[in-house]
Amino acid sequence: MRIKTIAIAAALLFGTGLPTIVQAQSPKTIAGGFDVGPGGFPKNFNPLVATGGFTWLSTYFEPLVVWNAGLTQLEGDLAKNYTVSADQLTYTFNLVKESWHDGKPFTSKDVKFTIDLAKNKASGSLFAARLGDIASVEAPDDSTVIIKLSKPNASFLSILSQVLILPEHALAGMPPESLATSTWWSTNPVGTGPFKFKKYVTDQYVELAADDDYRGGKPKVDVLINRYFESPAAAVAALRAGEIQFTYVEPDDAASFKTDSNFKVIEGGSYVVNYIGLNQQVDLFKDLKVRQAIMYAIDRNAIIESLYGGAAKPANCGFVAPQLVPEGLETYAYDPAKAKALLAEAGWDKINGDKPITLLTYYGSPQAANVMAAIQSMLSQVGVNVVPRVVDTPTYNGIVYKGGTPDWNAFPMVYAGLQNGPNPAGINPGLNKSQIPPAGFNTMRIKFDDLSAALDKALGETDASKLDAAWQDVCKVMNKDLPWATLWVANRYGVASNKLKDFVWTPAPAGGPYAAHPEAWDIQ
């Protein structure tokens, strides 16, 4: 046989006694459900339109700066370091030496190209309004980028942590309008991260291969796979069967894994406030009394105890962190009688009565279904008839972010979540009147002058000693004017096989990104 002949020849050549057949080793592979759960965005490959999924996207794309794994401070990524001027208007980034996965050098021109593209709403970018304070982007040499702002913005670096840098040489030839539908993202994207895009098997999985030349060192594993699942329950079944080594899990499943020595449960605060959004383009919720009634009608503590197992904190504004929540807030304790009285004062019978109101959400888990059912039941008891509608994230985004004049009746109410940390400025895009879609995240079209003024003041505060007080003022206005019916901030859970070594996952808003160092992940 041919193999035996080769083996004997090798033995003779190297002087070993008996012939030896050398078998190729299987590639070291980690597979996970990296887009399962509320921090994911399955089947989205374009970081410019991502409202989640950064845990996965950041394995092959990278930002200038990134949060550390504990979400306590920002650090350099493609920027090896950066400085901020005393007036907080000029940001200077010194770049690492790196190459794109196709071998082309990464330079400051790529950064300038990406930021200009992210600012251009014609590209479909959801960062356009959030980057609106940028006055100029300069690339004085290949390794330096200087960004100047028109006014101080306390959220600027945090925003940049989600702007994944793209290759100018690969995308500059495409009109910005065509990028949103380009197949480039899912066929041959080029990044700078520790893994290189290999293939996408439609609706099943994405496969990446190690970049042997990555500046952080050759990854410990050869292949990284992101499997898609219809539900967290399906991902849990694959995890128990050994088909994957990691996934997000619901609280009930997390409890069942805690006694299994084959797995590690990872728990942490989500930094996401869940809320019922009340569309200000429909007449139903313009009266403050109606918005107050909705708050009083929902027994948040009962839902937290029964459906979250106590692993959530009620939110009376957009924040729950103690330093951001002032004393004296209205707690909106469960009071259905008061809710009914407020609705009567507002003339709810004439405004809507018992006509059904769509409650739209992208949360499709069994836990979310139970939460929606509880909210539906509680609101019905005071005369508000909501009908939950669950869609996937791309469908949801297509409905609520649509520019011009969308069908407002398609989303008069939403059950959603938005980042409220680690930087409190993360809540600004969902509430400031300057952030109306399609450029921003203010999907409920909230145009409350006092709220926008409070947000702008906090964003522009340059005195660190006054910053918490400024965000407390935002909290006070939210609590008083109720742009949203704020509900809670819940913990989130991931489960990893004990076969994984040096694996990092953080329940971060939108999935991050954060410094997970996937090049160091290993498997036994």
C-alpha positions as CSV (number, residue, x, y, z in Angstrom):
1,M,0.0,0.0,0.0
2,R,1.1,3.5,-0.7
3,I,0.9,4.8,2.9
4,K,2.9,1.8,4.2
5,T,5.6,2.4,1.6
6,I,5.9,6.0,2.5
7,A,6.1,5.1,6.2
8,I,8.9,2.5,5.6
9,A,10.8,5.0,3.5
10,A,10.6,7.6,6.2
11,A,11.8,5.1,8.8
12,L,14.8,4.2,6.7
13,L,15.6,7.8,6.0
14,F,15.6,8.9,9.7
15,G,17.1,5.8,11.1
16,T,14.2,4.8,13.2
17,G,13.8,1.1,13.7
18,L,10.2,0.2,12.8
19,P,8.0,1.9,10.2
20,T,5.6,4.5,11.7
21,I,2.5,5.9,10.2
22,V,2.0,9.6,11.2
23,Q,-1.7,10.5,11.3
24,A,-2.9,14.1,10.8
25,Q,-4.3,15.7,14.0
26,S,-7.8,17.0,13.9
27,P,-8.0,20.8,14.1
28,K,-8.6,22.1,17.6
29,T,-12.1,23.5,17.5
30,I,-14.4,25.5,19.8
31,A,-18.0,25.7,18.9
32,G,-20.6,27.9,20.7
33,G,-24.0,29.6,20.5
34,F,-22.4,33.0,20.5
35,D,-25.5,34.7,19.2
36,V,-28.0,33.0,21.4
37,G,-29.9,35.3,23.8
38,P,-30.6,39.0,24.1
39,G,-27.0,40.0,23.5
40,G,-26.8,38.3,20.2
41,F,-27.8,39.2,16.6
42,P,-27.9,35.9,14.6
43,K,-27.2,36.1,10.9
44,N,-26.1,39.7,11.0
45,F,-22.6,40.2,9.6
46,N,-22.5,44.0,9.2
47,P,-21.2,45.8,12.3
48,L,-22.6,49.1,11.0
49,V,-26.1,47.9,11.5
50,A,-25.5,45.8,14.6
51,T,-27.7,46.3,17.7
52,G,-26.2,43.2,19.2
53,G,-23.9,40.3,18.4
54,F,-20.6,42.0,19.2
55,T,-19.3,39.0,21.2
56,W,-19.0,37.2,17.8
57,L,-18.2,40.0,15.4
58,S,-15.3,41.1,17.5
59,T,-13.5,37.8,17.0
60,Y,-12.6,38.9,13.5
61,F,-13.2,42.6,13.4
62,E,-11.8,45.0,16.1
63,P,-12.5,48.5,17.4
64,L,-10.0,51.3,18.3
65,V,-10.8,50.9,22.0
66,V,-12.6,48.3,24.0
67,W,-14.0,47.7,27.4
68,N,-12.1,45.3,29.7
69,A,-13.8,42.0,30.5
70,G,-15.1,43.4,33.8
71,L,-16.7,46.4,32.0
72,T,-15.0,48.8,34.4
73,Q,-12.7,50.8,32.0
74,L,-11.8,51.3,28.4
75,E,-8.5,50.2,27.0
76,G,-6.7,50.2,23.7
77,D,-7.4,47.6,21.0
78,L,-6.4,48.7,17.5
79,A,-5.2,51.9,19.2
80,K,-2.3,50.9,21.4
81,N,-2.9,54.1,23.4
82,Y,-4.8,57.3,23.1
83,T,-4.8,60.8,24.7
84,V,-7.7,63.3,25.3
85,S,-7.1,67.0,25.3
86,A,-8.0,69.0,28.5
87,D,-11.1,70.5,26.8
88,Q,-12.2,67.0,25.8
89,L,-12.5,68.0,22.1
90,T,-9.4,66.3,20.6
91,Y,-8.7,62.6,20.7
92,T,-5.4,61.3,19.4
93,F,-5.0,57.6,18.8
94,N,-1.6,55.8,18.2
95,L,-2.3,52.7,16.3
96,V,-0.9,49.2,16.6
97,K,1.1,47.6,13.8
98,E,-1.3,45.0,12.2
99,S,-2.3,43.6,8.8
100,W,-5.7,42.8,7.4
101,H,-6.5,39.1,7.0
102,D,-5.7,39.5,3.2
103,G,-2.2,40.7,4.0
104,K,-2.8,44.4,3.3
105,P,-1.4,46.8,6.0
106,F,-3.8,48.3,8.5
107,T,-3.3,52.1,8.6
108,S,-5.0,55.3,9.9
109,K,-6.7,55.6,6.5
110,D,-8.8,52.6,7.4
111,V,-9.9,54.3,10.6
112,K,-10.8,57.5,8.9
113,F,-12.7,55.6,6.2
114,T,-14.6,53.6,8.8
115,I,-15.6,56.6,10.9
116,D,-16.7,58.6,7.8
117,L,-18.7,55.6,6.7
118,A,-20.3,55.1,10.1
119,K,-21.3,58.8,10.1
120,N,-22.9,58.4,6.7
121,K,-26.5,57.3,7.2
122,A,-26.7,56.4,3.5
123,S,-24.7,53.3,4.5
124,G,-27.4,52.2,6.8
125,S,-25.2,52.9,9.8
126,L,-26.9,53.1,13.1
127,F,-24.0,55.2,14.4
128,A,-24.7,58.2,12.3
129,A,-26.5,60.3,14.9
130,R,-24.3,59.0,17.7
131,L,-21.2,60.2,15.9
132,G,-22.7,63.5,15.0
133,D,-20.4,65.5,17.3
134,I,-17.3,64.6,15.2
135,A,-16.0,67.8,13.5
136,S,-13.1,66.1,11.7
137,V,-11.0,63.0,11.4
138,E,-7.4,63.4,10.4
139,A,-4.8,60.8,9.5
140,P,-1.5,62.8,9.6
141,D,0.5,59.5,9.2
142,D,-0.1,55.8,8.9
143,S,-0.1,55.2,12.6
144,T,-1.9,58.2,14.0
145,V,-5.6,59.3,14.0
146,I,-6.8,62.6,15.4
147,I,-10.5,63.1,15.9
148,K,-11.9,66.5,16.8
149,L,-15.3,67.0,18.3
150,S,-17.5,70.1,18.0
151,K,-18.5,69.8,21.7
152,P,-17.5,67.5,24.6
153,N,-19.3,64.1,24.6
154,A,-18.9,61.9,27.6
155,S,-20.0,58.9,25.6
156,F,-17.6,59.3,22.7
157,L,-15.1,56.6,23.6
158,S,-17.8,54.2,24.6
159,I,-19.5,54.7,21.2
160,L,-16.1,54.1,19.5
161,S,-15.8,50.7,21.3
162,Q,-18.7,49.4,19.1
163,V,-17.4,50.9,15.8
164,L,-15.5,48.0,14.4
165,I,-12.8,49.1,11.9
166,L,-13.3,48.1,8.3
167,P,-10.8,47.8,5.4
168,E,-10.8,50.8,3.0
169,H,-9.2,48.8,0.2
170,A,-12.0,46.3,0.2
171,L,-15.0,48.6,0.6
172,A,-14.1,52.0,-0.8
173,G,-15.2,51.0,-4.3
174,M,-18.7,50.2,-3.1
175,P,-21.3,53.0,-3.0
176,P,-22.4,53.4,0.6
177,E,-26.0,52.8,-0.3
178,S,-25.1,49.3,-1.5
179,L,-23.3,48.2,1.6
180,A,-26.3,47.2,3.7
181,T,-27.3,44.5,1.1
182,S,-23.8,43.5,0.0
183,T,-22.9,39.8,0.2
184,W,-19.3,40.8,1.1
185,W,-20.1,40.7,4.8
186,S,-21.1,37.0,4.7
187,T,-18.8,35.7,2.0
188,N,-15.4,37.2,2.2
189,P,-15.1,39.9,5.0
190,V,-11.6,41.0,5.9
191,G,-10.8,42.0,9.5
192,T,-7.8,42.3,11.8
193,G,-8.9,40.1,14.7
194,P,-7.4,36.8,15.9
195,F,-9.6,34.7,13.6
196,K,-10.2,34.9,9.9
197,F,-13.6,34.4,8.2
198,K,-13.8,31.0,6.5
199,K,-17.4,30.3,5.6
200,Y,-21.0,30.8,6.3
201,V,-23.4,27.8,5.9
202,T,-26.7,29.6,5.5
203,D,-28.9,29.6,8.6
204,Q,-26.6,26.9,10.3
205,Y,-23.2,28.2,11.4
206,V,-20.3,30.5,10.7
207,E,-16.7,29.1,10.7
208,L,-13.5,31.1,11.4
209,A,-9.9,30.0,11.1
210,A,-7.0,31.1,13.3
211,D,-4.9,33.9,12.0
212,D,-1.4,32.6,12.6
213,D,0.1,36.1,12.3
214,Y,-2.1,37.8,14.8
215,R,-0.2,40.4,16.8
216,G,-1.5,38.9,20.1
217,G,0.0,35.6,19.2
218,K,-1.3,32.6,17.2
219,P,-4.7,31.5,18.6
220,K,-4.6,28.4,20.8
221,V,-7.4,26.8,18.7
222,D,-7.5,26.3,14.9
223,V,-11.2,26.8,14.3
224,L,-14.0,28.9,15.9
225,I,-17.6,28.1,15.1
226,N,-20.8,30.0,15.8
227,R,-23.8,27.8,15.7
228,Y,-27.3,29.2,15.2
229,F,-30.2,27.9,17.2
230,E,-34.0,28.6,17.1
231,S,-34.1,29.0,20.9
232,P,-32.0,28.9,24.0
233,A,-33.5,25.5,24.8
234,A,-32.1,24.1,21.6
235,A,-28.7,25.5,22.4
236,V,-28.8,24.0,25.9
237,A,-29.6,20.6,24.4
238,A,-26.6,20.9,22.0
239,L,-24.4,22.0,25.0
240,R,-25.4,18.9,27.1
241,A,-24.8,16.7,24.1
242,G,-21.3,18.1,23.7
243,E,-22.0,19.6,20.2
244,I,-21.0,23.1,21.5
245,Q,-19.0,24.2,24.4
246,F,-20.8,27.5,25.3
247,T,-24.1,29.3,25.1
248,Y,-26.3,31.9,26.8
249,V,-29.0,30.2,29.0
250,E,-32.2,31.3,30.7
251,P,-32.2,31.5,34.5
252,D,-34.0,28.2,35.0
253,D,-31.4,26.4,32.9
254,A,-28.6,28.2,34.7
255,A,-29.8,26.8,38.0
256,S,-29.8,23.2,36.6
257,F,-26.2,23.6,35.5
258,K,-24.9,24.8,38.9
259,T,-24.7,21.3,40.3
260,D,-23.1,19.8,37.2
261,S,-19.3,19.5,37.5
262,N,-18.9,19.4,33.8
263,F,-19.9,23.0,33.3
264,K,-19.3,26.5,34.6
265,V,-22.1,29.0,35.1
266,I,-21.2,32.6,34.3
267,E,-23.5,35.2,35.9
268,G,-23.5,38.9,35.8
269,G,-25.5,42.1,35.6
270,S,-26.7,42.9,32.1
271,Y,-26.3,46.6,32.1
272,V,-29.5,46.7,30.1
273,V,-32.7,48.3,31.3
274,N,-35.8,46.6,30.1
275,Y,-38.7,48.9,29.4
276,I,-42.1,49.3,27.7
277,G,-41.6,51.9,25.0
278,L,-44.6,54.1,24.4
279,N,-44.6,55.5,20.9
280,Q,-45.0,59.3,21.0
281,Q,-46.2,59.3,17.4
282,V,-49.5,57.8,18.4
283,D,-52.1,59.6,20.5
284,L,-52.5,56.9,23.0
285,F,-49.5,57.8,25.2
286,K,-49.2,61.5,24.9
287,D,-51.0,62.1,28.3
288,L,-48.6,61.6,31.2
289,K,-51.5,60.1,33.3
290,V,-51.7,57.2,30.8
291,R,-48.0,56.6,31.1
292,Q,-48.2,56.8,34.9
293,A,-51.1,54.3,34.9
294,I,-49.1,51.8,33.0
295,M,-46.3,52.0,35.6
296,Y,-48.8,51.5,38.5
297,A,-50.5,48.6,36.7
298,I,-47.5,46.4,36.5
299,D,-46.4,44.4,39.6
300,R,-42.7,44.5,38.8
301,N,-41.6,43.0,42.1
302,A,-43.9,40.0,41.5
303,I,-42.5,39.4,38.0
304,I,-38.9,39.7,39.3
305,E,-39.5,37.2,42.1
306,S,-41.6,34.7,40.1
307,L,-40.0,34.9,36.6
308,Y,-36.4,36.1,37.3
309,G,-35.9,34.2,40.6
310,G,-35.1,37.5,42.2
311,A,-32.1,38.1,39.9
312,A,-33.2,41.6,38.7
313,K,-33.5,45.1,40.2
314,P,-36.6,47.3,39.6
315,A,-35.7,50.4,37.6
316,N,-37.5,53.7,38.4
317,C,-35.6,55.5,35.7
318,G,-33.0,54.3,33.1
319,F,-30.5,53.4,35.8
320,V,-30.1,51.2,38.9
321,A,-26.5,51.9,39.8
322,P,-26.6,53.6,43.2
323,Q,-24.4,56.5,42.3
324,L,-26.8,57.4,39.4
325,V,-30.1,57.1,41.3
326,P,-31.1,60.1,43.5
327,E,-33.2,59.9,46.5
328,G,-36.9,60.9,46.4
329,L,-37.9,59.2,43.2
330,E,-41.5,58.0,42.7
331,T,-41.3,54.2,43.0
332,Y,-44.5,53.5,41.1
333,A,-45.4,50.7,43.5
334,Y,-48.0,48.3,42.2
335,D,-51.4,50.0,42.6
336,P,-54.1,48.9,40.1
337,A,-56.7,51.1,41.7
338,K,-54.6,54.2,41.1
339,A,-53.9,53.0,37.6
340,K,-57.6,52.8,36.8
341,A,-58.2,56.2,38.3
342,L,-55.5,57.8,36.2
343,L,-56.8,56.2,33.1
344,A,-60.3,57.5,33.9
345,E,-59.0,61.0,34.4
346,A,-57.2,60.8,31.1
347,G,-60.4,59.7,29.3
348,W,-59.0,56.3,28.3
349,D,-62.4,55.1,27.2
350,K,-62.5,57.8,24.5
351,I,-58.8,57.6,23.7
352,N,-58.8,53.8,23.1
353,G,-61.0,51.8,25.5
354,D,-60.5,48.1,25.0
355,K,-59.2,48.2,21.5
356,P,-56.2,45.9,21.1
357,I,-52.7,47.5,21.1
358,T,-49.7,45.7,19.7
359,L,-46.9,45.1,22.1
360,L,-43.9,44.4,19.8
361,T,-40.7,42.7,21.0
362,Y,-37.6,40.9,19.7
363,Y,-37.3,38.9,22.9
364,G,-38.3,35.3,21.9
365,S,-37.3,33.2,24.9
366,P,-39.8,31.3,27.0
367,Q,-38.9,33.6,29.9
368,A,-39.7,36.7,27.8
369,A,-43.0,35.0,26.7
370,N,-43.9,34.6,30.4
371,V,-43.0,38.2,31.2
372,M,-45.1,39.5,28.2
373,A,-48.0,37.3,29.3
374,A,-47.8,38.7,32.9
375,I,-47.7,42.3,31.6
376,Q,-50.6,41.6,29.3
377,S,-52.7,40.2,32.2
378,M,-51.8,43.0,34.6
379,L,-52.6,45.7,32.0
380,S,-55.9,44.0,31.1
381,Q,-57.0,44.3,34.7
382,V,-57.0,48.1,34.5
383,G,-58.5,48.3,31.0
384,V,-55.5,48.3,28.7
385,N,-55.7,45.5,26.1
386,V,-52.2,44.7,24.7
387,V,-51.5,41.9,22.3
388,P,-47.9,40.7,22.3
389,R,-46.2,40.2,18.9
390,V,-42.8,38.5,18.8
391,V,-40.5,38.9,15.8
392,D,-36.8,38.2,15.2
393,T,-34.3,41.1,15.6
394,P,-33.9,41.9,11.9
395,T,-37.6,42.2,11.5
396,Y,-38.0,44.3,14.6
397,N,-35.2,46.6,13.5
398,G,-36.8,46.9,10.0
399,I,-40.1,48.1,11.7
400,V,-38.9,50.5,14.3
401,Y,-35.8,52.0,12.7
402,K,-37.5,52.8,9.4
403,G,-37.1,56.4,8.4
404,G,-39.8,58.7,7.0
405,T,-43.3,57.8,8.1
406,P,-43.4,54.1,9.3
407,D,-46.6,52.4,10.2
408,W,-46.9,53.7,13.8
409,N,-49.6,51.2,14.6
410,A,-47.1,48.4,14.0
411,F,-45.3,49.4,17.2
412,P,-47.4,51.6,19.5
413,M,-45.8,49.7,22.4
414,V,-42.5,47.7,22.5
415,Y,-41.0,45.5,25.1
416,A,-37.3,46.2,24.7
417,G,-34.0,46.9,26.4
418,L,-31.2,49.4,26.0
419,Q,-27.7,49.7,27.4
420,N,-27.5,51.7,30.6
421,G,-23.9,51.0,31.4
422,P,-21.1,50.6,32.0
423,N,-21.1,54.2,30.7
424,P,-24.5,55.8,31.6
425,A,-24.3,57.8,28.4
426,G,-25.2,54.6,26.6
427,I,-28.9,55.4,27.3
428,N,-28.7,58.7,25.4
429,P,-29.3,57.2,21.9
430,G,-32.7,55.8,22.9
431,L,-34.0,59.0,24.5
432,N,-32.5,62.1,23.0
433,K,-34.6,64.0,20.4
434,S,-31.4,64.3,18.3
435,Q,-31.3,60.5,17.9
436,I,-34.5,59.9,15.9
437,P,-34.2,57.0,13.4
438,P,-32.9,56.2,10.9
439,A,-29.8,57.9,12.2
440,G,-30.2,57.0,15.9
441,F,-31.8,54.6,18.4
442,N,-34.8,56.8,19.6
443,T,-37.3,54.3,18.2
444,M,-40.2,55.7,20.3
445,R,-39.6,59.1,18.7
446,I,-39.4,60.8,22.1
447,K,-39.0,64.6,21.8
448,F,-39.1,65.7,25.5
449,D,-37.2,69.0,25.8
450,D,-36.4,68.7,29.5
451,L,-35.0,65.1,29.0
452,S,-32.9,66.0,26.0
453,A,-31.5,69.1,27.8
454,A,-30.6,66.9,30.8
455,L,-28.9,64.3,28.6
456,D,-27.0,67.0,26.7
457,K,-25.8,68.6,29.9
458,A,-24.6,65.2,31.2
459,L,-22.9,64.4,27.9
460,G,-21.1,67.7,27.9
461,E,-20.0,67.7,31.6
462,T,-16.2,67.9,31.7
463,D,-15.9,68.0,35.5
464,A,-15.7,64.4,36.7
465,S,-16.8,65.4,40.2
466,K,-20.1,66.7,38.8
467,L,-20.8,63.8,36.4
468,D,-22.8,61.5,38.7
469,A,-25.0,64.4,39.7
470,A,-25.7,65.2,36.0
471,W,-26.8,61.7,35.3
472,Q,-29.0,61.8,38.5
473,D,-30.7,64.8,36.9
474,V,-31.4,62.6,33.8
475,C,-32.8,60.0,36.1
476,K,-35.1,62.5,37.8
477,V,-36.5,63.7,34.5
478,M,-37.1,60.1,33.3
479,N,-38.9,59.3,36.6
480,K,-41.1,62.3,36.3
481,D,-41.9,62.4,32.6
482,L,-41.9,58.7,31.9
483,P,-40.7,58.6,28.3
484,W,-40.6,54.8,28.9
485,A,-42.3,52.6,31.4
486,T,-39.1,51.4,33.0
487,L,-39.2,47.9,34.4
488,W,-35.9,46.3,35.6
489,V,-32.3,45.5,35.0
490,A,-31.8,41.7,35.1
491,N,-28.8,39.4,35.4
492,R,-27.8,37.2,32.5
493,Y,-26.2,33.8,32.4
494,G,-23.8,31.8,30.2
495,V,-22.7,28.2,30.6
496,A,-19.3,27.0,29.4
497,S,-18.0,23.4,29.3
498,N,-15.1,22.7,31.7
499,K,-13.2,21.5,28.7
500,L,-12.6,25.2,27.8
501,K,-9.6,27.0,29.2
502,D,-9.0,30.7,29.5
503,F,-12.4,31.3,28.0
504,V,-14.0,34.7,28.7
505,W,-17.6,35.7,28.4
506,T,-19.3,38.7,29.9
507,P,-23.0,39.4,29.8
508,A,-22.4,42.8,28.2
509,P,-25.0,45.1,26.5
510,A,-25.3,44.1,22.8
511,G,-22.7,41.4,23.5
512,G,-19.9,44.0,24.0
513,P,-17.4,44.2,22.6
514,Y,-15.0,43.7,25.5
515,A,-11.5,42.3,25.8
516,A,-12.3,38.6,25.7
517,H,-8.9,37.7,24.1
518,P,-10.3,34.7,22.0
519,E,-6.7,34.1,20.8
520,A,-6.1,32.7,24.3
521,W,-9.2,30.4,24.4
522,D,-8.3,26.7,24.5
523,I,-10.0,23.4,24.8
524,Q,-8.9,20.1,26.2
